[in-house]
Amino acid sequence: MSIVQDPQGQCHAGSAAATLLARLGLYHDRWPVATVPPALVAQGRLTPDVADGILAHFAERLNALSEARGYRSRDVIRLAPDTPDLEALLANFQRAHRHTEDEVRFVVAGEGIFVVMVSGQRYDVLVTAGDVLAVPAGTRHWFTLTAARSITAVRLFGDPAGWVALYDDDISPTEVSS
């Protein structure tokens, strides 16, 4: 379940988090993950068979969301302590950036934090297994792992080219809005 920390440091969970995310213009939903076969969410290298299995398991929901919101491609990403070049990948994700399209993640396993800037205010959004989050096009944000350092997520894209970041050098992940 997503937990949102607002600029005043208050944490919002459950329906309060959903209401806040909607007010901020972020799409959020919860999908059931309890029926995912354990082999698809087990730690270890993400193989093409595992990625295909995850996409097949959620095909109906992914197709419906893609149809409703105009997403044309998808893939699966897994970040964990044994991910090759993990720190280099995180360095890209942890720099403030935006996109010309929504950044969409469906968390299948693990957790992470999206930091989004809305009207100059910082909101930290903890996403966990089952959360679907779409950060709207043009919204400054960055992503980091939690102390668990593990996430498996489906990424949805409007542009078949995939993830393309436009970096904003005027905001850094260590900056805190007040």
Order of alpha helices (4+ residues) and beta strands (2+ residues): beta-beta-alpha-beta-alpha-alpha-alpha-beta-alpha-beta-beta-beta-beta-beta-beta-beta
